[in-house]
Amino acid sequence: MQAKVARKGISNVLAGGHAKVRDATRPLCAALFLALAFVGAPAAAADCGGMPGPGLDWRDCSKKNLLLQSSVLQGANLAGADFSMTDLGHSDLSTANLEKTNLMRASLRGAKAEKASFAKAEAYRADFTGLAAAGASFAGAELQRADFTGADLTGTDFEKAEAGRANFDKAVLTGARFALANLSRAHLSNASFEGPLDFDRAFLFLTRIEGLDLSQAKGLEQAQIDIACGDDKTKLPAGLKTPPDWPCAPE
C-alpha cells in the first residue's frame, strides 16, 4: 500500500515537471514557427507557364525563340529570363524588371519600356528600333551592335554599358547618361537631344559624333575627343579642340 502511494506521488511530480517544461517552451516554439513562416519559407515559384499579363512573374524562365508580339507585360518580373531570338515587338514592358535578361537577337521593335530596367541584360544584336524607353536603365548591359534607331531614350541610363557598334540613328537622347560606357564605333551622329549628355570617362574610340552639338556635354576630355570621329560641324565644350585628323575615313 505504501509502495503504491509512493509510486503515485512520483508520477504526479514527473507529470507536473513535464507540464512546466511544455509551458516554458511554448513561447519559443511559437517564435520559431513565425520565423520559419516569414523568414525561412521559400519564395513563390515563377509562373513560367502563365499567359502574358501585367505583373507576371517570369523570372529565370525560358522564353526563347517565341512570337510574343503585343504582349502586355507592364510591371512584370522578367529578371534572368531567356528571351533570345524572341519577338516582343510592340509589347508593353513599362516598369518591367528585365535585369540580367537574355535578349540576344531579340526584337523589341516599337515596344514600350518606360522606366523599365534592362540593367546587366545581354542584348547583343537586339532590335530596339522605335523603342519608347524614357527613364529606362541599361546600366551595365551588353548592347554590342544593338539597334536603337528612332528610339526615345530620354533620360535613359547607359552607365557602364557595353555598346560597341550600337546604332543610335535618329534616337532621342535628351538627358541620357553614358558615364563609363563603351561606345567604341557606336553611331550617334544623327541622334537628337537638348541640353547636356553625360560622357564621364566613356570610351569613345571611333565613336561617330559628326554634326553633334556637344558644347554642353558633361565629362568630355580631350583624350576622348582625340579618338572619336567628328567633323567641322561637331561642336565641343569650351577648352576642347578639334583633332587635326577629323573627319574619319568611312568604315
N, C-alpha and C positions, 0 to 999 in steps of 0.2 A: 504494500500500500504506500509506504513512504517512498519507495523507488519510483512508483508511477507519478506521484506528486512532484518529485524532483525532475523527472523527465519532462513533465508538462511545463514546469517552470522554465527549464532551459529552452524549450521550444518557443515559449512566449517571448523570452528575451531575444532569441535569434530572429523571430518574426518581427519584433519591434525594431531590431537593428536594420534588417533589410528594408523595412518601410522608410526608416530615416535616410538610408542611402538613396533610395528611389526619390524621396522628396528633395534631397540635396542636389541630385543630378538633373532633375527636370529642367531648370533654367539653362543649364549648359547644353542639354540636348536640343532645346528649342532654338538656342542661338546658333548651334551647329547646323540645324535644319535650314534656318533662314540664310545662313552663309552659303550653303550649297545651292539653294534655290535661286539666289540673286547674284552670286559672285561666281561660283564654280560651275554653274549649269552651262552646257554647251550652247553656242549661238544657233539660232534657227538656220536650217539649211537653205541655200539659194533655190529658187523655184526655176530650175533650168528648163523645165517643160512647160512653163507658163506662157500664155499668149502675151504679145507686147501690150503694155499699158502703162499709165503714169505710175511712178513709184515702184515699178517692178524690180525685183531682186534677181539679177542675172550675174552676180559676181562670180568670177572664175569659171563661168560656163563656156562651153564650146559652141560657137555660133558661126563657124567659118563657112565660106562659100555658099551663103544663103541669099535669097531675094527677100529683103525686108524693107522695101521702099515704102515711104509714107507712114512708117511706124510711129506711134505716139509713145515716146519713152521719156517724157518730161519728168525730171527728178528721179530717174531710175538709178539704181546702183549697178553699174556695169564694170566695176573695178576688176581688172585682171582677166576679163572675158576675152575670148579669141574671136574677133570679127574679121580675120584676114580674108581678103578677096570677097567679102560680103557687101552687098549693095544696100546701103542705108539712105539712099538718095531721097531728099525731100522729107526726111523724118524730123520729128520734134525731139531734140535732145537737150532742150533748155534746162539748165541747172542740174543736168545729169552728172554722175560721177564716172568718168572713164579713165581714172588713174591706172597706169600700168596696163592699159588695154592694148591688145594686139590689133592694129588697124592696117597692117601691111597690105598694100594694094587694094584696100577697101575704098568704097565710094560713099562720100557724104555730100555729093553734089546737090546744091540747093537746100541743104538741111538747115535747121535752126538749132543753134547751140549757145545761145546767150547765157553767160555766166556758168557754162559747163567747165568741168575740169578734165583736161587731157594731160595732166602732169605725168611725166615719165612714160607716156604712151609710145608704142612702137608703130610709127606711121610711115614707113618707107614707101615712097611712090603712092601715097594715099591721094585720093581726089577730093579736094576741099573746094572746088570751084563754086563760086556763088554762096559759100557758107556764110550764114549770119551768126557771127560769134562774138558780138560785142561783150566785153568784160570777161571773156573766157581766159583760161590759163593753159598754155602749152609748156609750162616750165619744165625743163629737163627732158622734153620729149625728143624722140628720134624722128626727124622730119626730112631726112635726105630725099631730095627730088620730089617732095610733096608739092602739089599744085594748088595754090591759093588764088588763082586768077579770079578777079572780081569779088573776092570775099570781103565782108565787112568785119574788120579786125580792130574796131575802135576800142582802145583801152585794153587790148589783149596783152597778156604777159608771155614773152618768149624767153625769159631768163634761163640761161644755161641750155637752151635748146640746141640740138644738132640739126641745123637747117641748111647744110651744104647743098647747093644747086636747087634749092627751093624756088618756086616761081611765085612772085607777088605781083604779077602784071595786073594793073588796074585795081588792085586791092586798096581798101581804105584803111590806113594805118594811123589815124589820128590818136595820139596818146599811147601808141604801142611801146612796149619795153623790150629791148634786145640786149640788155646787160649780160655780159659774159656768154653770149650766144655765138655759135659758129655759123657765120653767114658766108663762108667761102663759096664763091661762084654763084651765090644767090642773085636773083634778078629783082631789083627794087625800082628800076628806072621809071616805070610807068605807074608806080603807086601814087596815091593821092593822100594828103594829110594836111592838117592845120596844126600850127604850134610845134613844140619840140618833140623829137623822138629820142629815146634813151639808148645810146650805143656804148655805155660804160664798159670798157675792156672787151668789147665784142671783137671777134676775129673777122676781118673784112678782106681776106685775100681774094683778089679779083672779083669782089662783090660789085655788081653793076649798079652804079648810082648816077648814071648820066642824067642830066637835066633836073636833078632834085634840088630843092631849096633846103639845105641843111644848115642854114645860118643860125637857127635856134636849137640845133641838136645838142643834147647833153652827152658828156663823157667822151666826145671825139678828141683824139690826139693826132698829131702829125704822122706818127708811125702807122696809124690805122689808115689814114688817107693815102699814104705813100704806096700801099699795096692794093688799094681799091681801084676801081675803074670808073672814072668820071669823065667829064668833058668841059668845054668852056662855058657851058650853061649850068654846071653844078655850082651851087653857092655854098660856101663853107663858113663856119663860125669865125668870128674875129680872131686873128692871130694865126690861122692856118693858111697854108699856101697850096696852090695848085701844083701838083708834081709835073715836072717837065716831060714825062713820058705819057701824059694823057693826050688823046684818048687811047684806050687799049685796043689792040687788034681784035677783030671779031673772032669768036671761038668756032 
